[in-house]
Every structure is written in C-alpha cells, then in structure tokens.
Amino acid sequence: MGATKNLVHDLLHLFFPHTCQGCGSDLISEGQLLCFSCNHQLPFTSFELYPNNPVEKIFWGRVQIQNAMSLFYFSKDSMMQNLMHQFKYKSKKEIGLYFGKMMGKVLMQTNRFCDIEALVPLPLFASKEKIRGFNQSTILCDGLAETMRIPVIKDAIIRTTDTETQTHKSRIERWQNIKGKFLLKDEARIKNRHVLLVDDVITTGATLEACATELLKAENTKVSIATLAFALR
C-alpha cells in the first residue's frame, strides 16, 4: 500500500511538479511555497522590533500613527519583486496568504503590535478590484487574520475614485493625486479600536497617509500600519 502511494505521489510530481515560487526548484516539500535556499534569502527588515524605524519616519508630521513596519525590503530585479509580481499580476494569491501568515507570526512576537484589534486592508477602487479579481491587501489580511486570530474589516472605508499611477510622481504629487480619495463609510465598525492598516508595498506613504487620515476620523480610533515590503530608493 505504501509503495503504491509513493508511486502515485511520484507520478503526480512528474506531471504536476510542485516547484519553488522563488527559483523554480522542485527540491521543496509539499505545502511549502519557497525552498530552503529562497527562504534563507528573504530580505527581512526587523522593523517591527524598533520604534522610529524607517517606515515610521515616513509619517512623522503627516499623520498620527501608533506603530508601523514592513516585513521585507523591496528592490528592483530581486526575488521579492518577482514574488510580488506573481502575487499581484499573475493571480497567485497563495503567495499573499503565505506572506500574510508570516507577517502575523512576526507581529505576534513583538509587544509593539500586541493590542491590534482588527485588520483593515487598503481599499482598491471598485472597478480596479473587479478587473484584477481581488485586492492584494485583503489577501494579506486574510493570512494575517489566520495567524493573529483577529477580524478583517472590509468596506468600512472605501476608495471613492480611481487615481493615476503613482509610480513616477514625487511625494507631493502623490499626495495631491490621492488626497480626498477615501471615504469612511462605516465608522461604527472601527471606532474605539486599534486597527492595523495593511498594504503590499510602501514607497512615499502618500496613499497610506490619506487612508489613515480618514480612518482617524472615527471616534477614539488608533491606527498602526503594516506593509509586506519597503521600497528601497
């Protein structure tokens, strides 16, 4: 019986190989997304451990947040860029869930994020989410929620209009492009709570700043921020 099971497993692996999402190697255990080598190369920041880290400094004098972190560094032509491209544009949602769960484990190991009560994904404009088929920030939140055992609050805040790409804009241009584009639709769901606003990558922080500013209109609400990656400039 055991020999038959192994034969079936080997045949399935031959025709439907389970490969590492980072390097394509088939030297990987079932249920794992990355091989040992790629896992070892993940560019962790450890920002969650330190006050006044580079992510928190982005928001100084701009919006009152409690704490902020990014799990990884992001740079062009890196493994992280490849993984995030597969996640966002190739619909490989399992990558977002995998990293969301990883982020949750990291946050639970520090007392700086221990009082988070709910997760809020940065909203996409409705038509953009429909075209993509999902909101990458929501997928990350689903992974975080699985580990942290706290709820994901969707649609309490919405993006009211679409915006031009932020890629080649300055910090001021990004803020002007995004200012006033969020609306707190259901204050009751987040008031009196410490919420974690979640996104995939942070560069200038203009979009997260605008969203956090709107969230803070809710009574007695505190906001912290977590992103999967911090873009090196």
BELNORUR-V900873 format. One record per residue. N is the residue number from 1. PHI is phi in radians with two decimals (none if undefined). PSI is psi in whole degrees, -180 to 180 (999 if undefined). Layout:
BEGIN
<<N	PHI	PSI> <N	PHI	PSI>>
END
This chain:
BEGIN
<<1	none	-43> <2	-1.12	-38> <3	-1.15	-39> <4	-1.14	-42> <5	-1.10	-42> <6	-1.16	-38> <7	-1.12	-44> <8	-1.07	-44> <9	-1.06	-43> <10	-1.15	-39> <11	-1.16	-42> <12	-1.09	-40> <13	-1.18	-32> <14	-1.18	-45> <15	-1.59	-26> <16	-2.30	70> <17	-1.10	137> <18	-1.61	110> <19	-2.06	159> <20	-1.17	132> <21	-1.26	-15> <22	-1.52	-49> <23	-2.12	-9> <24	1.51	0> <25	-1.14	146> <26	-1.69	9> <27	-1.51	72> <28	-2.60	144> <29	-1.37	152> <30	-1.04	139> <31	1.55	-12> <32	-1.67	145> <33	-1.66	-33> <34	-2.15	148> <35	-1.30	172> <36	-1.03	-42> <37	-1.12	-46> <38	-1.20	-39> <39	-1.02	-39> <40	-1.18	-27> <41	-1.57	-3> <42	-1.03	129> <43	-1.49	70> <44	-1.08	144> <45	-1.66	-31> <46	1.13	19> <47	-1.06	-29> <48	-1.06	-19> <49	-1.51	-18> <50	-2.15	125> <51	-1.12	155> <52	1.07	30> <53	-1.29	170> <54	-0.99	-30> <55	-1.24	-44> <56	-1.10	-36> <57	-1.12	-28> <58	-0.99	-35> <59	-1.68	-1> <60	-1.00	128> <61	1.29	6> <62	-2.00	-44> <63	-2.74	145> <64	-1.47	100> <65	-1.96	161> <66	-1.47	-57> <67	-2.55	160> <68	-2.62	153> <69	-2.77	162> <70	-2.29	141> <71	-1.29	-42> <72	-2.23	159> <73	-1.42	146> <74	-2.14	128> <75	-2.44	158> <76	-1.16	148> <77	1.03	30> <78	-1.87	168> <79	-1.04	-38> <80	-1.11	-40> <81	-1.09	-42> <82	-1.10	-44> <83	-1.12	-42> <84	-1.23	-33> <85	-1.13	-43> <86	-1.09	-40> <87	-1.13	-53> <88	-1.38	-39> <89	-1.96	-10> <90	-1.96	9> <91	1.04	31> <92	-1.56	77> <93	-1.13	-23> <94	-1.08	-27> <95	-1.18	-44> <96	-1.12	-42> <97	-1.10	-43> <98	-1.04	-48> <99	-1.31	-30> <100	-1.09	-45> <101	-1.12	-39> <102	-1.11	-43> <103	-1.09	-41> <104	-1.05	-43> <105	-1.09	-41> <106	-1.12	-45> <107	-1.14	-33> <108	-1.27	-13> <109	-1.60	1> <110	-2.22	143> <111	-1.40	-2> <112	-1.28	-20> <113	-2.16	18> <114	-1.29	-18> <115	-1.81	17> <116	-1.12	133> <117	-1.92	-18> <118	-2.80	157> <119	-1.94	134> <120	-2.16	111> <121	-1.27	138> <122	-1.05	122> <123	-1.30	146> <124	-1.65	156> <125	-1.13	141> <126	-0.94	-43> <127	-1.20	-35> <128	-1.19	-40> <129	-1.15	-37> <130	-1.12	-41> <131	-1.15	-45> <132	-1.28	-32> <133	1.68	-10> <134	-2.93	163> <135	-1.80	118> <136	-1.04	-32> <137	-1.19	-34> <138	-1.17	-39> <139	-1.08	-44> <140	-1.04	-43> <141	-1.10	-38> <142	-1.07	-41> <143	-1.17	-43> <144	-1.03	-45> <145	-1.10	-36> <146	-1.09	-36> <147	-1.50	-44> <148	-1.52	-14> <149	1.03	44> <150	-2.27	157> <151	-1.33	154> <152	-1.73	126> <153	-1.82	107> <154	-1.79	144> <155	1.24	8> <156	-1.23	-31> <157	-2.22	139> <158	-2.21	159> <159	-1.66	120> <160	-1.40	-29> <161	-2.47	157> <162	-1.31	160> <163	-2.24	157> <164	-1.15	159> <165	-0.99	142> <166	-1.63	-4> <167	-0.94	-46> <168	-1.88	19> <169	-1.67	153> <170	-1.31	173> <171	-1.04	-44> <172	-1.15	-42> <173	-1.12	-37> <174	-1.13	-42> <175	-1.12	-44> <176	-1.11	-33> <177	-1.23	-30> <178	-1.89	-16> <179	-1.00	131> <180	1.33	11> <181	-1.64	3> <182	-2.04	149> <183	-2.37	125> <184	-1.33	106> <185	-1.60	-31> <186	-2.43	82> <187	-1.05	-35> <188	-1.03	-28> <189	-1.36	-18> <190	-2.13	-11> <191	-1.14	149> <192	1.11	24> <193	-2.22	154> <194	-1.72	110> <195	-1.87	151> <196	-1.86	113> <197	-1.48	127> <198	-2.11	136> <199	-2.52	174> <200	-1.48	-52> <201	-2.31	142> <202	-2.01	133> <203	-2.04	-87> <204	-1.50	-18> <205	1.45	6> <206	-1.08	-43> <207	-1.17	-44> <208	-1.14	-38> <209	-1.05	-47> <210	-1.11	-41> <211	-1.21	-44> <212	-1.09	-39> <213	-1.04	-41> <214	-1.24	-40> <215	-1.06	-37> <216	-1.24	-5> <217	-1.27	-18> <218	-1.25	143> <219	-1.04	128> <220	0.95	39> <221	-1.79	139> <222	-2.01	145> <223	-2.21	130> <224	-2.03	165> <225	-2.27	138> <226	-2.40	133> <227	-2.20	157> <228	-1.17	-39> <229	-2.46	154> <230	-2.03	117> <231	-1.34	123> <232	-1.34	134> <233	-2.08	999>>
END
